Amino acid sequence: MKTVPNIILASKSARRKEIFEHLGLRPTVLVSGADENIPETDPRLFVEEAAKRKIDAVKHLCSKSDLIIASDTIVFYNGKILGKPNGKSQAIEMLSLLSGTTHKVISGIAVTYNGKTVTSHETTEVTFRKIDQKEVIAYINTGEPFDKAGGYGIQDIAAIFTEKINGDYLNVVGLPVFRLFSLLKLEFQLDFFDFLPEKNNTIKY
């Protein structure tokens, strides 16, 4: 029988944990508290480094046989990296900037297992309709923007602003599921279905 590692999610994001749970997985969550003060560079390298730092911050709490996963998400538009707004004025600035645009949501992922660490990233294009100032203020007053890259959550109220997306929807939510499990299979020979609990009536191959 194949040994399946424990999944450690190095993230405080409730959304990432929920994505795993919707897939039928129950990761152990460790909040990394990693230093995210990273010099701005190529946004793809930025998110990969941020994800790797989260793993580095918790791996001393884990065993070598644990599968440690971390992710970091940004919004990128017009040469600017947009993380989480630090207050109402910055949230207004971000949402006003993204109004009526097609922007990129980029998530980096890092995975450590049996002493090996790999990183990757996923990019999704999101198009917002024009958002008037009254809507911007009303949305900010819901409190939703403040723990989300770019100041919005596509899975919540900001869905009403979203005209279309091109790419992985879950990447915009905060975890590029397709990229992650493709990486696990390619780099670590770990198949998604191995993580699911086996049922008595399953077909044997």
N, C-alpha and C positions, 0 to 999 in steps of 0.2 A: 504493500500500500504506500502511495506517495505521501511523503511528509509535507504538510502545508504549514508555512510559517505564520506566526502571529503578525497581524497587521498593526503597525503603530502609525498613527496619523499625527504628524508634528504640525499642528495647526489649532488655533483657537476658533476658527471659522465654523459656526454652526451649519452653514450651508454646505461646506465640504463634508462634514460628518453626515448630514442628511442625504447627500448624494450616495455615499457608501451604503447607508441604511436602505435606501430605495433599491439598491442593487442586491440587497439581501446579505450584506456584509456588516460586521460589527467591529470596527477598529477600536483599539485602545487610543485615547486621545492624550497627547502630551503637549502642553502649551510651551512653545520654545522660548519665547522672550528674546529671540535673536536680534542682533544689531542689524537694523534695516537701513542704516545710513550708508547707502552705497552711492559712489560717484556716478552721475548720469553718463551712460555710455549707450551703445547699441541696445535698444529696449529688449531684444531677445536675450542678450547676455545678462542684462540687468535682472530679469525675472528668474533666469536659471541660477544666478549667483544668490539671489534672495532665497530661493527654495533650498539651495545647498546649505546656506547658513542656518536655516531652521533645523535641518538634519544634524549639522555639526553641534548645535546647541543642546540636543537631546540624546545623542547616541551613547553618551556615557551612562545613561539610565537604562539602556537596552542591552539585550544580549546579541551576539553576532548572528544568531539564527533568526532574529526578528527581521521582518520586512518593514523598513521605515520609509514612509512616503511623506513628502512635503510639496506644497505648491504655493506660488505667489502670482497674483494677477494685477495687471495695470491696464489702463486705457492709454492709447497713444494716438495723438492727433496733432497735425501741423508741427511735427518735430518736438512735441512736448510729451513727457511722461506724466500721466495723471494718476496719482495714488488716491488715498482716502482723504477727503477734505478735512481740514483741521478746525472748521467752524462754518457758520452760516455764510459769511462773505465769500469764502473760498468755494463753498458749494454752489452759490449763485454764479460765481465766475466760471466754474467748470461746466455747469449745465447750460449756461448761456453760450459758452464756447462750442459745446457739442450740438446745440440746437440746429436742426436742418443740415446735419453733416453725415457723412459716412466716415466712421472712425474705426480704429483697430482695438480689439481686446486681445491682449497677449498674456498667456499664462505659462510660467515656467514650472517644470516638475523636476524633482530630484528623488532618486530611489537608492537606498543602501540595503544590501543583503549579502551576507557571508563575506564581508570585507570589501565588497565591490560597490562603488558609487557611480551612477550614471545620471546625466541630466538631459532634458529635452524641453521643447516648448511647442505651443500651439497658438495659432492666430486666427481670429474670427473677425469678419467685418460686420459692423452694426450700423444701420442707417436710421437716424432719428428724423421724424417730421419736425417742422418748425414749432418750437415751444414758446408761447408768449410769456411775458414776464409774470403775469398773474399766476399762470400755471407753475412756473418755476418756484415762486414763493410758496404757493399752496403745497407743492410737493415737498419742499424743504421743511415746512412746518409739520409734516407727518413724522419727521425724525428718521425717515428711511435712508437718506443718503450718507449718513456720517460714518458708517463702517464699511463702505463699499468703494472700490476703485472707480474713479470718474464721477463719484457722487450719485450713482444710481444702481438699482437692482432690477435687472431685466425680468426676474422671476416674480417680482412683486408689482407695485403700482407703475413702475417705469415701463411696463409692457404697453401701456396706452400711448407711449411716445415712440415705440419701436415700429418702424415701417417695415423693415425686413432685416434679415441676417444672412450672411454668407459664410457657412462653416459650422463648427460644432457649437450648438446652443449651450451645452453644459460647460463649455470652456468659458462662456460669458458669465455663467453663474459662479464659476470659480474653480472648477476641476475638469481638465480635459480628459474625459473618461476614455475616449477612443485612443488617444495618444498614450495614456498611462498603461492601459492593458496591452496595447501593442508592444510597448517597451518592455513590460514584464515578460511577455512571451519571447521576444527576440533576444533580450539580454540575459534573462534569468531562467528561461524555460518554465515559467510559471503561467499556467492557463487559468483564466478567470473561473471556469467551472470547477476547478479543483478546490476553490475556496468555499464553495457552497456545501452545506451539510447534505450528506447522502441520504436519500429516502429509501425505504424498504422495497418500494415497487419500481426502482429504477432499472432500466435496461442495461444489461452487462454486455460489454464489447469484448 
